[in-house]
């Protein structure tokens, strides 16, 4: 194998697939990145069995074809520190060479045969998302997913597909987010529900995208693939039955009060309140009490040792006065990602979910349970 | 230079049992005959926990099996342990010691450190003060103590180890060469069996040999703890006498070593569930929740295995602990049986706010149940209510004779 390219090409390829490099290397080859030079392309591949990422780059010169597994993390660290400019990558036996200027780095690689076959997802459920919109939708929904690996089902995002319509849903059992979206079918008309690990979704939406970016999706029996330009993402689907989330979304008649709030204002208030309320040991819990009365949203938080904070935010109120205790984290998480200047808070009671929506988009809801008053 | 006292009760458990026996109208003072406090274990054997001076002269050791002790000393009188009584006695002693210094650190149930720096004004020269204190404990509380005096906690502790019982010894900085260095290496504070074996292999037989070694070499051979020992050997120890209540716990755990191995995973689960019940009681008592659960065990060959997991939701309920601990046990369960089993809850926090669930269980209902069970146990004792599985599994039997692990529990009437 011999390739001539810019350092930036090499680094981009490594960085794109790095997330799929296995951190727990029980199988040594999985801690590596498979590099292949073929035709006019250089292909980077990595997998930790759960997810797999492939990146193709043809903006370089392949002098000699070949393939080798190189140690993922080492090469990435080295590549970051290489000087800018042209480099030459080559392999001889199981060693990998990086030549830059008159200098050279040699690292030990591994036979390409050790690398597992790259998964190919086949299925007739396929379609195309606008990546620009997909990124925003997933951000607003995935905040409700759980990081707790002991309950895998809740670490993913539900794709509920019915023809052109796609609902994204995530929950950690204390809160839930749902977004009504759509895609362009390229496969058969079908309805299906799958749970996609949040890990791969976060990887896909890591960058900013142009408005016309496309994301091609194929859903198989156990796996799902996403392709954006030169990058292919494959992930296993999470098994299990997602709970019936429709039943937890309150019907209109259960809404007792509605308030329209300026998102950035509310967010700033909560950030301040959270500092006083958060408990040092467990950073993600912060008790704040929220009251709605006289067209004011009143936020209070007190810590026995530190002191207390009291803020009043003018709002548009409809319905009853309300009062509830909340984990500020649950509100801050959503305010950080919501793409709307004004949010609509719908109150159902002191011990029943608070529903937050966008003023400009009825298709999005986020709901969370209050803390026990 | 500080002045530190180390007060150490002579044959603590035996002395306290003897005093209690006399107080309740008994005629025999256990301390005047060869006697020992022995814990029965489930196989009917037993282990010597403490012994009288006469039993000691007959060669009885602490930790020895009862039948061995009986062979050495056929007329050995055996007394069962009475932990509530020991707690009362320990408490009475600490209360008395607080009259002498604001800084009293309970080092164990029968040992205390006192920082007596600058207290000469009130109690006279240290040696005289110590002698008076020792006599007062004997007169008022009925048992004898050794008091060790030193400039550091380590030297004070070692001083109290010199001749027993009912003595005051000093190990001041200027006495280290003459009094400490000639002692055998196992006399050194914090030198455990393993460490002593290692040092003996290196030819270090006396504390003085240790003191003379180069700290660089010690660090190389024995790591950081070795260097700490080296400082102790040279009479250096700047750790303060910690007064007041202990800092909040970092973790709570309970473990058991069984005499016969637990042969099936189900048996282990029974024990784990029993421990979970106990720990959930303690969590609630202390007003804490945990987010990390660790299950540890030793197999038949005493190999150690453990698994820990961190959860995103605070754990408090018995049911939660069980649901999360049992899969961890499944991951470490060895084929050849379990000798030791431990459940530990850590990353504790006082955040107790309950957040409801959108799906499935009603945590508030569970909370009411757990709170009710807690209230019952608190009022009528931990045995008054339990799960059906624990009732029939017999796991509780394993702990019946190991209740020193419950040392912190229960408000008991004071005899003294």
Contacts between the chains, C-beta under 8 A, distances in Angstrom:
chain1	res1	chain2	res2	distance
A	146	B	312	5.9
A	147	B	312	5.7
A	148	B	311	5.8
A	148	B	312	4.0
A	148	B	313	7.3
A	150	B	309	6.3
A	150	B	311	6.2
A	150	B	324	6.9
A	150	B	327	7.8
A	171	B	358	6.3
A	171	B	359	7.6
A	172	B	312	7.1
A	173	B	357	4.9
A	173	B	358	5.6
A	173	B	359	5.8
A	173	B	360	7.7
A	174	B	313	7.8
A	174	B	355	4.8
A	174	B	356	7.2
A	174	B	357	6.7
A	174	B	358	6.8
A	175	B	358	7.4
A	176	B	358	5.8
A	243	B	358	7.8
A	243	B	359	4.2
A	243	B	360	7.4
A	244	B	359	8.0
A	245	B	358	7.8
A	245	B	359	8.0
A	248	B	358	4.5
A	248	B	359	7.0
A	279	B	349	6.0
A	279	B	350	7.0
A	279	B	351	4.7
A	281	B	347	6.8
A	281	B	348	7.3
A	281	B	349	4.0
A	281	B	350	7.8
A	281	B	351	7.4
A	282	B	291	6.8
A	282	B	314	7.0
A	282	B	347	7.7
A	282	B	349	4.7
A	282	B	351	5.4
A	284	B	312	7.8
A	285	B	314	7.6
A	285	B	351	5.0
A	285	B	353	6.7
A	287	B	353	5.8
A	325	B	353	7.4
A	327	B	353	7.2
A	327	B	355	6.3
A	351	B	356	7.0
A	353	B	358	7.4
A	367	B	358	7.9
A	369	B	355	5.9
A	369	B	356	4.3
A	369	B	357	7.6
A	369	B	358	6.5
A	370	B	356	7.8
A	371	B	353	4.2
A	371	B	354	6.8
A	371	B	355	5.6
A	372	B	353	6.5
A	372	B	354	4.5
A	372	B	355	7.7
A	372	B	356	7.3
A	372	B	364	6.5
A	372	B	367	8.0
